[in-house]
């Protein structure tokens, strides 16, 4: 009887269709909300709408400490842009590094890519290394 209970516990049942749908929907919403490009676009929209609203009186409002909602919208837009930049720059750097790595591997495969300045170490250095070992 104990063996039959152990085998029942070990079997994995697949989740019902509603649960699988909920998980996939939740994962899709999270990936959309955490998207770098969505954050960047939202930041641009918020920053430009806040600047449009406060353009004429921006410096006078800040100097008089008369802050409104449009100033908060500008700050929120600026923060969204700043938070999305590291991921975007990582993607760009990865793209350019991948291109550079491809160029180096092509050069390494060609026999004429060997530099003539590289030579074997002098025999005296090899002898000293053997003595030290």
Buried (B, 14 or more C-beta within 10 A) or exposed (E): EEEEEEEEEEEEEEEEEEEEEEEEEEEEEEEEEEBBEBBBBBBBEBBEBBBEBBEEEBEEBEEEEEEEEBBEBBBBBBBBBEEBBEBBEEEEEEEEEEEEEEEEEEEEEEEEEEEEEEEEEEEEEEEEEEEEE
